[in-house]
Amino acid sequence: STFLFKKIHKEAEDMWHTYNLLQVGDSLRASTIRKVQTESATGSVGSSRVRTTLTLSVETIDFDSQACQLRVKGTNMEENQYVKVIAHVEKAAEALAVDTLLISDKLFRHQDIPTRSRYVRLVDNVRDNGGNVRMFSSLHVSGEQLTQLSGVAAILRFPIADLSEPEDESSSDED
């Protein structure tokens, strides 16, 4: 998913230097606060704010000299218990847009059975709709790289409008 990440520095000069060092395509890792919704066993839904570490691939960089803020927008590159990544490919598969699915074998050996089943369904969906599936071994460098980028990717038959879901802005407390 795509989100807006704010990094606030006390010194305008430090912020300016950071702005000049960052480039589109860089990876940025920082601690942030995220709003998380949880569902109890009875079905009631609640939300809370949690601290988590995110790694994003930088897409846009904006420096606001008046507010002394650096805004970095990007796509989350690593999944954690609060932030999931692998939904773009699933949405593309539902839209019958996946020509070739690239998937890491690690997802088929995942210890969490619902997670493993999720990827088996994805593979079946792509194959049932005439797509190709290419499995990458996590023991090979190409599989390692795919695993670092969520473990799943797709080559599409046709372009799809932005699949990103808008999320709340997050702010970081790290310097």
N, C-alpha and C positions, 0 to 999 in steps of 0.2 A: 504494500500500500504506500501511497505517497503522503507525506505530511510536511508541515512547516516546522522547522527547528529554529529556535532562537538561542543565540549565545550572547550573553551580556557580559561585557568587561567593564571594569572600573576606570580604566585609562583609555582615552580616545586614541592615543598613539598605538597602544597594543592592538586595539580593534582594527585600526587602519592597516597595520602590518599583517594581521591575520587575513584581512580581506585581500590583500595583495599576494599572499602566499597560496591561498586556496584556489583551485581550478576545477572547472566542470570535469567530472569523471573521477575526481579524487574520492577516497573513502574517508569518512569522518565518523569517529566513535566518541560518544559522550553520554554522560548520565542525564536522564531527563525524567520528568514527571508525566505519567500518562493516566487518563481516566479509563478505568476498566469496569466492565459490567459483569456481574456474576449472577448465576441462577442457583437457587437453593434446591434441595431435594423436593420441597413442596411446590416449586415452580415460581416462587416470588423472585423478582429481579431487583438487584441493588447495584449501586456503583460506588467505587472508591478510587482514590488517587494513589498510585503506586510509583515508586522510583524504580527505574530499569535502565539498562544500558542499551543504546541503539547504535547500529552501524549503518550509515547510509551512503549511497553513491550520489555524489553531489550533482544536481541538475541545474540549479540556479543559485546565484550568490548576490545578495543585495546589502549594501552598507548604508545605514541611515545615520548620517553624521549628527543630525539634531538630537536624536534619541540615544546615540552612541550604541547602536545595536547592529549586529551582523545577522542577517536572516539567511539561512541555508535551507533550500528545499531539495529533497531527493527521495529516492526510493529505498526503503529498508532492505538491507542485504542479508541480514541474519534473523532467523526466527528465534523467539524465546517464548517463555510461558505467557507473556502478555501481548506479544505482537506476532502475528502470523504473516508469512509472505506467500506460498506455493499457490493465492486465489486467482490471479490473472490467468494462469494457464487453464484452470478449471472453468473459468467463465468463457474463455476462448473455445474450449472443448464443447461446452453447452451450446455455443453459437455455431457449432460445426465448422469452425475456422481453422482447426489444427490439421495441418498437412503432415508434419512430423513431430512426434513427441520425443524429447530427449529426457531421460530419467536415470537417476543413479540407483544402482542395485541396493544401496543402503536403505532406501525407502521401503524396499520389500523385505528387509530384515529388521525393520524397526521393532523395538520391544513392545511398543504400544499397539495393541491389536486394532483399535479403531483407526489409528493413523495408517497402519499397513493396509487395512481394508480400503481406506480412502484412495490410496494410490493404485490399488488393484482395480477399483471401479473406474478411475481415470483412464488407465491403460485400456480396459475393456471398452469404455465409451469411445475413445479415439479409434480403436480397431474396428468397432461395430459401425463407425461412420466413415470407413474407408481411409483412415489415416495410417501412417506408418509409426512404429514405435522403435526407438533405438535405446537399448540399455547400455549404460556406461558402468564399467567396473570401478569401484572405489579404490582398487589396487593399482589402477593406471592413472597417470597424471591428468588425463582428460576427465576421468571420473572424480578425481579429487577436486578439480577446479569447478565442476558442475555442483558438487556437494557444497562447496563454499558459497555458491550462489543460489542456495535453497534446495538443490538436488533435482530440480525440474525446470525445463524450458520448452519452448515450442517454436517451430517454424510455421507461420500461418499461411493459409490459402489466400487470404485477402486481409487487408488492414481492418482493424477494429478501432472505433473511437476510444478515447482514453478510458482504460479500465479501472483507473484509480478511484478509490472511494475517498471523499473528503473526510478528513479527520480533524479533531481539535488541534489547535496550535499547542506546541509543547515548548517549554522553556528549560534551559539548562542552568545548573548552578555551578558547573565546573568553570574554572578559569581557562 
